[in-house]
Structure formats: structure tokens, C-alpha cells
Amino acid sequence: MKLLRSLASICLLAAAALSVPTQEKRVHHQADLSDRAHDDSHGFKYDHEAFLGKEEAKTFGQLTPEESKDKLAMIVVRIDTDKDGYISHAELHHWIKHRQRRYIEENVNKHWKDYDKNQDGKIAWEEYKNTTFGFYLGEEFDDVEDKATYRSMLKRDERRFKTADRDGDDMATREEFTAFLHPEEFDYMKDLVVQETVDDIDKNGDGKIDVNEYIGDMFSPENGESEPDWVQTEKKNFHEFRDTNKDGYLHNDEVAHWVLPGDVDHADNEAKHLIQETDTDKDQKITKKEILANWNMFVGSQVTNYGEDLTKRHDEL
């Protein structure tokens, strides 16, 4: 029995790692397309990472200019989804967004095989639940010290799973499972992101967030620790900016403005930038010929990377 209890404790730690995390970064900004500065006068590495994705951009850095142009020509064919011989803003925007979602796809792929136990191409709620919590479900977490926390984790996961499951068949397709793991990326999951934020911070269970709960989510003094200056700034932010109706609380709509701000669409801006720089006839769309004439703006090579490194070293002198 002691061995079983030890195994249960070990498995529960694994469940905590696998289930949906309750403490997430609160504000879900759109990530920029590259960590590099967007300054074409110092090279096009920002554009390369935006157009190709960070990992794929690295592979082009190992190619000759001829090889890079050949691969770029094949990519252009893929981007031109309506096969009219032109790359429109919409097609280029869609392509850049697709490349930037690669990190999400890789995360989903990593978890998919852990949960799709019968390998039918879908993940049932029962598969997810049993994989994550199955060892203790029969005993209702009797071997766990903090039963309430793990019951709450199960309830939270179920609500998120069923929200992601758009057709309500208790089976997650890959797209629905992506929404489950990354709800901030899907419009239809945004109400859930807001509700989970309120649930995390609302300690007294009244369905709204007061200033003490708001601050308590960011700072909890220990052993007589003094309050840092930024706490007063955040209290001011709460009253002046977050609490828009000035009733002393953050309700769901106010939380939505906080954690899901309207952001700049970096992919949209980059698509406009690439078209503006390469559209020689100014018809608001670009051809393969126009792209290949400016190939080093879209992709790198051994030569372009060498030249940009020389420029960088010169600027640092």
C-alpha cells in the first residue's frame, strides 16, 4: 500500500505538469516576428525570419545564392494559393502567419502522441483525462494532500477541453487540441481565457477582481518584506486604466481589455513592407519575377549572411 501511495504521488506530479497550467503570463500580446531589429539598412535578417520562420531562416544561411533563389522560387508557388501568378497581400499575410505558428504546431505534435492512445487521429476527453489524472480518479484524489487543487485542475481542464471541442463530440481534432493547449490563439476561446484569468485571481469567489486581488496576483510580501514602488504604480493603473467603469472591480469585459489587448498585427505590417519594397509596377501585388529580383530581402544565403556580419562588425568598431 505504501508503494502504491508513493507511485500515486509521483504520478500526480506528472499530472500537474501535463494538465493546463493555472498560472500563465496574464497579458497575451502577439509575439514579434523576430528578435532582431527591423532595420533594412543593416541587413534583412528580420525579414528573413518573418518570411521563413526562425529555424528555416537558419537553413538558408548555409546555401549558395543560387540554391537560395531556387528554393525561394518553389516557396512562391506555394504562397500563390489561387495560382493566378501574383502574390497578393492576403496570400503573403497568410503565409507569414503560417510560418510564425510553427512553434505552436511543434508543441502540439510533442503532446499529441502522449494522448492519442488508440492512434485514431483524435484525442477523446477520456483519453486526456485518463492519461493525466487516471491513476487517482477512482479514489477521488484520496492519496493527495491538496485534494481541492487537483479537483480544480480536473474541472478546469474539462471546461477548456469542451470549449475547444467545437462540434461537441468529446473528441478533439488536431485543430481543437491546438485550441485547448493555446487558447489565446483562437478567437472562439478568448472568453475562456478571460474566465480562467478571473478564476485564478478572484480569491473570494465573488466573480470579479478587486485591487487587493489584482496586486496579490503579482506581489505577495514575505517575512516583513516592504512593498516595492511598482506596486503603487500598479494600484494606480488598476484605478485609472483597468477599472473603466470606476466601480472598484474588474469585470470580465475589463479583464478582456487587460489580458487580450488589441495589438499591432506584425505579420500584416511585414507583408505590406515586403510588397512595398519589391512591387516595381506598384499594382499592390508581386510576381515571382519581382520577388526573385529582390531575393535577398526574402531569404538569406552564405553570401548575404557574410555581408551582413561584415556590416555588423564594422558598426561595432
C-alpha atoms as one frame of an Amber mdcrd trajectory, in Angstrom:
protein
   0.000   0.000   0.000   2.873   2.407   0.801   4.384   1.650  -2.598   1.061
   2.409  -4.283   0.805   5.688  -2.409   4.340   6.642  -3.463   3.503   5.825
  -7.058   0.364   7.910  -6.782   2.374  10.882  -5.538   4.853  10.535  -8.393
   2.090  10.240 -10.970   0.302  13.247  -9.522   3.371  15.366 -10.047   3.344
  14.222 -13.662  -0.331  15.159 -13.928   0.437  18.623 -12.637   2.988  19.008
 -15.401   0.680  17.674 -18.125  -2.540  19.464 -17.232  -3.362  23.034 -18.188
  -1.221  25.425 -16.143  -3.187  27.765 -13.894  -0.506  30.437 -13.608   0.186
  31.809 -17.072   1.560  35.067 -18.278  -1.519  37.245 -17.943  -1.266  39.527
 -20.939  -1.302  37.737 -24.289   0.482  40.055 -26.704   1.133  38.926 -30.253
   4.775  37.895 -30.472   7.001  39.881 -32.788   8.203  38.086 -35.907  11.871
  38.218 -34.956  14.083  39.134 -32.021  16.178  41.254 -34.387  15.725  44.965
 -35.031  13.777  45.723 -38.201  16.323  47.958 -39.910  16.883  47.163 -43.574
  19.886  49.472 -43.721  21.712  46.931 -41.554  20.530  43.816 -43.357  17.384
  41.787 -43.886  17.581  39.199 -41.104  14.301  40.424 -39.573  12.585  39.965
 -42.943  14.172  36.517 -43.399  12.886  35.292 -40.023   9.458  36.827 -40.616
   9.107  35.293 -44.062  10.610  31.871 -43.330  10.386  31.376 -39.559  13.466
  31.447 -37.353  14.612  27.864 -37.858  14.085  27.791 -41.617  15.913  31.114
 -41.976  18.985  29.473 -40.456  18.998  26.735 -43.097  19.051  29.310 -45.906
  22.169  30.785 -44.351  24.007  27.610 -45.346  23.001  27.775 -49.034  24.649
  29.377 -52.033  22.789  32.301 -53.633  21.695  30.038 -56.482  20.335  27.417
 -54.107  18.519  30.091 -52.084  16.860  31.530 -55.194  15.798  28.081 -56.366
  14.175  27.289 -53.013  12.549  30.729 -52.894  11.011  30.134 -56.333   9.399
  26.945 -55.022   8.092  28.776 -51.939   6.493  31.449 -54.147   4.489  28.739
 -55.903   3.179  27.567 -52.512   2.235  31.092 -51.429   0.251  31.727 -54.621
  -2.746  29.715 -53.463  -5.132  30.883 -56.203  -2.478  30.186 -58.888  -3.003
  33.498 -60.705   0.709  34.232 -60.969   0.604  37.023 -58.362   1.233  37.163
 -54.623  -1.424  39.346 -53.039  -1.197  40.982 -49.631  -3.703  38.443 -48.288
  -1.644  35.484 -49.545   1.610  36.872 -48.169  -0.018  37.748 -44.839  -1.441
  34.225 -44.571   1.970  32.705 -45.364   3.810  34.768 -42.732   1.190  33.923
 -40.092   1.517  30.249 -41.009   5.317  30.303 -40.643   5.079  32.027 -37.286
   2.692  29.356 -35.951   5.278  26.650 -36.397   6.273  26.787 -32.721   2.675
  26.060 -31.719   2.460  23.156 -34.156   5.668  21.684 -32.743   4.296  21.921
 -29.204   1.053  20.217 -30.238   2.956  17.471 -32.073   5.055  16.844 -28.980
   1.972  16.221 -26.838  -0.227  14.551 -29.433   1.335  11.098 -29.224   1.082
  11.155 -25.404  -2.702  11.483 -25.519  -3.897   9.810 -28.727  -3.562   6.364
 -27.185  -5.616   4.473 -29.768  -3.972   6.379 -32.643  -7.273   7.214 -34.349
  -6.201  10.770 -35.208  -8.315  12.337 -32.447  -7.982  12.776 -28.692 -11.061
  11.897 -26.679 -11.709  13.657 -23.378 -11.481  10.251 -21.684  -8.040   9.675
 -23.237  -6.782  13.018 -21.996  -8.368  12.635 -18.555  -7.108   9.101 -18.000
  -3.601   9.924 -19.177  -3.371  12.993 -16.983  -5.371  12.024 -13.891  -6.345
   8.378 -14.342  -4.288   6.856 -11.512  -6.301   8.633  -8.822  -9.711   9.225
 -10.317 -11.179   6.101  -8.748 -10.126   7.227  -5.276 -11.135  10.844  -5.831
  -7.574  12.015  -5.039  -7.692  10.407  -1.578  -3.901   9.992  -1.546  -3.267
  13.626  -2.357  -2.680  16.247   0.310  -4.300  19.139  -1.567  -7.363  17.385
  -2.988  -9.171  20.630  -3.782  -6.347  21.853  -6.022  -6.320  18.717  -8.148
 -10.084  18.512  -8.363  -9.959  22.116  -9.550  -7.322  21.203 -12.145  -9.547
  18.433 -13.492 -12.576  20.722 -13.646 -10.548  23.450 -15.358  -9.148  21.056
 -17.959 -12.584  19.636 -18.712 -14.106  23.069 -19.254 -11.245  24.083 -21.556
 -11.410  20.804 -23.481 -15.153  21.059 -24.026 -14.858  24.696 -25.118 -12.151
  23.777 -27.627 -14.311  20.875 -28.872 -16.414  22.943 -31.259 -18.646  20.121
 -32.524 -19.294  18.782 -29.020 -18.404  15.156 -29.742 -15.950  14.868 -26.795
 -13.188  14.262 -29.368 -10.506  16.837 -30.151  -9.196  17.093 -33.676  -5.651
  18.405 -34.042  -7.026  21.917 -34.562  -9.261  21.632 -31.476  -6.405  20.222
 -29.411  -4.299  23.186 -30.524  -7.056  25.475 -29.231  -7.038  23.521 -25.960
  -3.279  23.958 -25.463  -3.066  27.517 -26.851  -6.489  29.130 -26.346  -5.158
  32.682 -26.659  -4.504  31.971 -30.368  -8.191  31.337 -31.170 -10.974  33.928
 -31.199 -13.612  31.435 -30.056 -11.527  30.619 -26.951 -10.998  34.196 -25.789
 -13.951  34.251 -23.380 -12.443  31.188 -21.728  -9.014  32.867 -21.434 -10.707
  35.771 -19.670 -12.734  33.490 -17.358  -9.649  31.471 -16.414  -7.840  34.709
 -15.547 -10.722  35.810 -13.310 -10.871  32.366 -11.668  -7.135  32.490 -10.918
  -7.119  35.951  -9.349 -10.595  36.124  -7.728  -9.742  34.662  -4.328 -13.033
  35.442  -2.565 -15.138  33.882  -5.317 -17.393  36.867  -5.999 -16.772  36.670
  -9.753 -14.796  39.906 -10.041 -11.336  41.201  -9.155 -10.700  43.886  -6.550
  -7.461  45.850  -6.255  -6.048  43.630  -3.498  -6.627  40.504  -5.575  -5.112
  42.253  -8.593  -1.959  43.175  -6.679  -1.875  39.840  -4.851  -1.545  38.030
  -8.159   1.727  39.891  -8.788   3.152  40.507  -5.311   2.775  38.727  -2.005
   5.079  40.042   0.753   7.051  37.505   2.768   8.758  37.843   6.168   8.033
  41.524   6.591   9.152  42.366   3.076   8.454  46.001   2.235   6.211  46.890
  -0.655   8.188  47.812  -3.801   7.481  51.117  -5.538   5.963  49.457  -8.602
   3.039  48.198  -6.502   1.755  51.751  -6.098   2.089  52.229  -9.844   0.036
  49.085 -10.478  -2.626  50.215  -7.999  -2.831  53.470  -9.939  -3.107  51.525
 -13.193  -5.933  49.473 -11.692  -7.993  52.506 -10.692  -7.194  54.809 -13.629
  -6.973  52.423 -16.582  -8.152  48.878 -15.814 -11.336  49.701 -13.883 -13.037
  51.572 -16.711 -16.456  51.901 -15.051 -14.873  53.023 -11.758 -16.844  50.643
  -9.536 -13.717  49.326  -7.770 -13.676  45.944  -9.543 -12.520  44.358 -12.770
 -15.361  42.505 -14.500 -14.884  40.118 -17.416 -15.076  42.792 -20.109 -12.454
  44.880 -18.304 -10.244  41.830 -17.808 -10.530  41.149 -21.553  -9.157  44.601
 -22.351  -6.289  43.925 -19.951  -5.209  40.407 -20.926  -6.240  40.465 -24.604
  -5.217  43.920 -25.794  -5.686  44.968 -29.389  -2.192  44.508 -30.755  -0.303
  45.514 -33.846  -0.540  42.775 -36.461   3.169  42.252 -37.131   2.506  39.805
 -39.976   0.234  42.331 -41.690   2.869  45.059 -41.390   5.604  42.786 -42.722
   3.500  41.705 -45.695   2.875  45.374 -46.555   6.567  46.168 -46.139   7.761
  43.358 -48.424   5.246  44.282 -51.118   6.084  47.975 -50.925   9.804  47.278
 -51.296   9.517  44.830 -54.210   6.396  45.879 -56.150   8.146  47.698 -59.017
   4.997  48.351 -61.071   3.033  49.467 -57.985  -0.017  47.277 -58.629  -0.203
  46.249 -54.941   0.825  42.651 -55.671   4.094  40.983 -56.564   5.162  38.416
 -59.108   7.760  35.668 -58.874   9.995  37.821 -61.105   9.737  40.787 -58.718
  10.425  38.568 -55.716  13.454  36.879 -57.273  14.827  40.258 -58.339  14.870
  41.123 -54.614  15.540  37.593 -53.356  17.997  38.643 -50.628  15.211  40.603
 -48.884  13.122  37.427 -48.538  15.802  34.807 -47.841  19.449  34.679 -46.891
  22.448  32.763 -48.174  26.083  32.249 -47.311  26.887  35.458 -49.194  24.183
  37.702 -47.677  24.875  36.455 -44.159  28.613  37.063 -44.633  27.935  40.587
 -45.908  25.574  41.373 -43.012  28.083  40.055 -40.490  30.763  42.332 -42.011
  28.403  45.306 -41.755  27.584  44.451 -38.137  31.252  44.135 -37.170  32.023
  47.436 -38.923  29.245  49.216 -37.000  30.565  47.823 -33.725  34.082  49.269
 -34.297
